[in-house]
Amino acid sequence: MRPRIHYFHSSTAIGLLLAAAVLAACNGDTTVTVNSSPGIPSGNSSPSNTPPPAVVQAQKSGTTVNPAIATADNAFGLNLFQTLITGSTGNVAISPINVAMALQILYNGAAGTTQQAMAQTLQLGALSTQDLNNANAALQASLLNPDPEVEVIIANSLWMHLDNNPVVASFTQTDQTFYGATVGDLSGAPANVNAWASAATNGLITDILPNANYAAVIAVIANTIYFKGQWTTPFDPSQTVTAGFNLVDGSAVPSQMMHQSGSYAYLQGANFQAVSLPYGQGRFSILIVLPNSGVSLSSFAAGITPGDVSGWVGQLQMTQGSIALPKFTSTYGASLSPALSTLGMGIALCSSNMADFSALAPSVCVSDVEHKTVVEVDETGTVAAAGTTITVGPTAIVAPMFTMTMDHPFLYAIRDDLSGELLFIGILMNPI
């Protein structure tokens, strides 16, 4: 596998690990585009390999990554994940870094109580907007070219009506400087946005933006991530056999079960087993957590904290053993708006009539947040991709309440509303 330029966030691995863990199973390249003149829309809608200026600067200066960014992303991602699995009976998989970064870009446009609510939901703690952007730049820089056998592609884009653009220039410039936003025209949405996402994820995410009329939409923020990692020790295809996979309802379905024996980073917990399988040269891995038989996976996953995950990883010890892992492809898609509202970000949504994104554009709100994820696991490794779009539309104008008491003479008309023809017109001077 040829190496590429890599942009990778440490919480991306955790996000994929957590997704795999709660699924009880389950190659480095970041693509971002920076316009030659930041803040000036170019109309370009194709990802490129040009790193953002702030990432280039962070790499040159060897800027240390602020650990608060991974802490925030992991905490937010786990909260979001647990909200999404509540009541769900199917596969759920998200990319915390993908959702978090998209919302953190949007955060640059928030103000007042909207910004405060987003900071709380995103678990940003004491991170200021500038701290957040600098941390993301340093994080991306620290993960350039991480492993010749792993690909990680992070791409970002900003879509608006270029012929009538109310987006604040400083917001566009920040998006380009720190996140390498490709700028595209909403007049071609959703087809051009989906084509961009497909290119950025090597065809795994093809329809991230729903079919709709985007004529009245102010902006769409789109963020994608693509991961492809080869196992450090691949599974032998000849050892893959058909075996039953037990479902929650007690029934079983046939699966292609891969087998392998060796020395693994392993943990025997009180009511679960955990194993970490490395990719490439070992920088990336997948943590698989398997609750004991009879333990509810949904209840188990609902109780996981970021501290639990880091604690489990810290307790792993190299142990001889045999593993069996099913080959699978898991796809997931959902609107995140209800979950984000549950987590405290409802003020940012159009339904609140209270959103303040004055640093992005006048009188706008978030009309939808869409997320899609694909995870594929086989004998050679893992391929995964995710995409998030945030649709920003105009705030609905709420008509003021009024009082009208007809207690004095007035004019009236009876008309044909289809043709506009007046059938009767008069004044009432005395109702008696």
N, C-alpha and C positions, 0 to 999 in steps of 0.2 A: 504494500500500500504506500503510495507516495505521500510524503509529508506535505502539509499545507500550513498557511497561517492560522493560528488557533486563538479563539477567544472563548474562555470558559470560566464559569462562575462556580466556586466550590459547592454552592448549594444546589447546583444543577445535579451533581452526582447524588447528593442527599435526596433531592426530589425524585430522581429515578429510583433510588434505593427504597425510599419509602413507598413509592408506587408498587415496586416489586414486592416489598414486604407484605403489604396488605393484600396483594393479589395472591400471596403465598406461592409465588413462582416467578415468576415471570415465567466509518470506524473512525484530525482535530482541526477544525476550520471554522473561523468566524467570518461571516461575510457581512460587511457593513459598507455603506457608501457615503462619502462626504463630498458635498458640492464644492466646486472651486471657490465659490463665494458664499461662506456660511450665512444663513439668514435669507438668502435669495433663492426662491424656488426655481429649480431647474427643469422640472417636468420629467426628469429621468425616472424610470420605474423598474430598473433592473439592479439587482444586488451586485456589488463588486468586492474585491479583496482589499480595498483601501481602508486602513484603520483610521478611526477618528483622531483628530489632532490631539485631544487630551490624552488618549491612550498612547499615542506615539511619544508625547512628552513624559508621561508616567514611566514608560519603558526606558527612555533615555536617562531619566533621573533616578531610576531604581526605586520609585516610590513604594513604601511599605503599604500593604493592604490593611485597611482598617478592619479588624475582626468584627466590628459591630455590624457590617453589612451582611455577612454570612449569618450572624445571629438573628438579625431582623428577617432575612429572607426565609430562613428555616422555620422560625416561629410562625410567621405569617402563613407560609406554605402548609404547615401542619394544621394550623387552625382552619384554613380553607379546605384542606383535604377532609378533615373530620366533619366539617359542615356538609360537604358534598356526599359523603358516604352514609350520612344519617338517613335511614329509611331506604337506602339503595339495595337492590338485590343482584345487581350486575357488576361487571368489571368497572372500576374507576381508576383512572391514572391521570395525574396532572404533572406539570413541570413548575415547581415553585418559582424558580428563577425567571422563567418565561413570563408568568403572570405578574410577579413582583416587579420586574424591570419595566414592563409596559405601564403598570400603575405608577411606578416611580417617575417615569417620564411625564405622565399626566400630572403628577404631583407638582411638577415645576410650574404648571399653569394654575394651580389652586391658590386660594387666598382665604383669609379669615377663618371662620368656623369650619368651612369645607376642608381647608388644609389641615386643621387640627384633627378632624375626624379621620382623614386619610392617614395622618401620621400615626394615630392610635391603631387603626386597622392594620397598617403595614408594619407595625411594631418597630418604628424608627427610633424610639427613645429620644436621646439627645442629639441625634444627627440633624443638622440643618440641611437645607436644600443644597447648599454648596458642598457640605461634607458628603452628602449622599452622592452627588455627581462625581466628586473627586474619588470617593471610595469605589464606585463602579468603574471608573477609568483605570484606577490602579489594579483593580481585580482583573479586568480584561487584559491589561498589560502583563500581569504576572503569569498568565496562562497562555501566552503566545507560544506556539510550537511545543505543546506539552508532552507529546508521545508520538513517535513515527507510526504507531499502529492504531492510533485513535484519532478520529475526526470529530471536532465540535464546531458547529457553525451557528453563530448568533447573528441575526440580521434584524434591522429595524427600519421602519419607513413611516413617513408622514404624508397623508393624502388630504388635499384640499382643492377647492375650485380655484384654479390659478387665474381665471379671468375676473374673479370677484372674491378676493381673499381677505377675510377679516382676522386671520390668525396673527397674533402679535409677533412682530419680527424677532424679538428677543427669545421667544419660546422656540421658534424654528431654529435659531442659531444655537441655542443650548442643546436641542435635540441632535443637531448635526455635529457639534463640537465634541460632545461627550458620548453620543450613542451612534454616530455615523449615519444619521437618517437619510435614506433615499427619499426624495420628495417627488410625489406623483400627483396626477390630476384626478379628482373625484368624478369628473365627467365620464370616465370609463368604468366606474365602479358598478358592480363588484368584480367584473371580469378581470380588470388589470390588477387589482389587489390580490385576487386569488392566483393569478398567473405569477405575480411576484413571490407569493408565499410558496407556491409549488417549486419555483426555481431555487428558493432559499432552503428548502427542505428536501431537495432531490426527489420531488414528486410524492412525498408521503402525505403532506397536508395540501390539499388541492381546493378546498372550498371553505376557508376560514371565515370569509365575510358572507353573511346570508344574502340571498336574493331580496332586493328591496329597491325602492326609489330613493336615491341618494342626492336628489336635487336640492333638498332643503338641509342636508347635513353640512355642518361647518367643517369638521375634520374627522379623520380616522387615523388612529395610531395603531400600527401593526408591528408585532414582534414575534420572531420565530426562533426556535432552537432545533438543531439537528445533531444527533449523537450517533457515532458508529464506532464500536470498539470490538476488536478481535480478542477472544479469550487468550490469556497467557498460555493456558493449556487447553487446546480445543478438545471437544468431545469427539470420540470416534463414531462416525455414522453407523458403522456395523454393529455398534452396541445399542443403538436406538431400537426400542421395541414397542409394540402397542400394549398399553396397560390402562387399567381403569383409573379415572380421576373422580373422587367422591365429591358429590355436591352437598350443599347444606341440607337439602330435603331428604337425604339418605340414598338417593339414586346415584348411579355412576355413569360416566361417559367415557368413551375410548379416547386416549391421548397418545401422542408419540413421545415416549419417555426416554430421555437421554441418560446414559449411565457413565460413571467415572469413579475411579478410586485414586487416592493419593493423600497428600498432606495438605490440610486446609486450615485457614483461620476459623476457628469454631468456638461456639459457646453453647453450653447446656444451661438454660435458664430454669426458673421454677416451673413454668408452664409452657415453655417453648424451646425450640432449637434455632440457632442462628449460624449462618455460614457466609463468609465473604469470598467471592470469586473474582480474581483480578483480571483486568484487561491489559493487553500490551506489555509494557515494561513495569507495570504495577502501580502507576500513579492513580489509575481509576479502577474501581471495583463495583460490584453489585452486592449489596447486603440482602440476603434472603432470610426472613424470619418466619418460621413455621410454628404456629400454636399447636399444642398437643391436641390429640383427638378428643373431642368433647368440649373443647374451649371455643366459644363463639369468636370467630374472626372479627366480626363487626364490633363487638364489645371490646375485644383486645385492642383493635386499631384505634377505637375511640378514646382509649386511655393513654395512648403514647404521647410523650412529651419530647421536645428536642433534647432534654437531658437524658432521657431513656436511650435515645439513639446513640448519642456520644458515649454513654456509659456502656452500652453493649459493644460498641466498636473497641473501646478501651479494654474490655475483658476478653476479647477474642484471643485464643491461643492456638498455635499450630498443633494439629491433632490428625492422626491417621484415620481415614474413614472412607466411606463410599457414599456417593450422592446420586440421586435420581431427580432430574429436572425436566418437566415437560416442555417441548417446543410449543411456542404459542405466538399468536398475534392478537394484541388487545387494542381496540380502538375506543375512544371516548370523546364525547363532545357535549357541551352544555353552555347555556347562558349563565354567567357567574353573577349576574346582577342580584338575584335573590340571596345568594350566599354572602355577597359583599355587604348587602344591607343587613343581614343577620349579624355580621361581624362588626357593624358600627359605621359603615360607609354610606348609609342610605342618603345622607344629605347631599352627596355628590350626584345622585341620580335625578333624572328629570321628574320623577314622580313626587319628589319632595318639594318642588318649586322653591328651593332654598339654596341651590348650588351656586358657588362663587368660583368661577374659573376666569376671572378678569385678567389674569396674567397669560391666558391662552387666547381668549377672544371675548368680546362683549356679550353678555347675556346668553351664556351657553351652559349646558349640563350634559351628563353622561346618559345617553339613551339606551346603550347596551354594551355589555362586555362578553365577548364570545371566546371560548377556549376549546381547542381540540388537541388530542394526543394520540399518537400511534407508538406502540412498543412491540418489537419483533425479536424473539429469542430463538436461536437455533444452535447447531453444533459449532458454528464458527464464531459466534459472538452475539452482540446485541445491536440493533438499529432502533433508534427512537427519535421521534420528532414531536414538537408541539408548537402551537401558534395561538396568539392572543390578539384580538382586535378590540379596540375601544372606540365606539362611535360617539362623537360629540355633536349634539344638535342644538338648535336654538331653544332657549327657555320659553316655555309656554307663557303667553301673556294672560295673567289672571285678571278678569274684569272686576273692577271695584263694585262692592255692594251699593245699591242705590235705593232711595225711597221716592215713590211717585204717588202723590195723593191728588186725585182729580176732584178738588173741592171748589173749583172756580171754572169759568167758561173755557172750553177747549175746542180744537178743530179735530175732525175725524174724517177718514176716507175708507171706502170699501173698494177694493181693487182686485183685478185679476192678476195674481202673482206670476202666472205663466207668461202672459203677454205684456204685463205692466199696465194694462188698461184700467183707468179709474172708473168704477161702476157707480160709486156715489162719493160725494164729498160734502162736508157740512161743518157747521160749528154748533156747539151746544151752549146756549146761553143760560138755559133753565131746564133742569131735568123734569120738572113737573108739568 
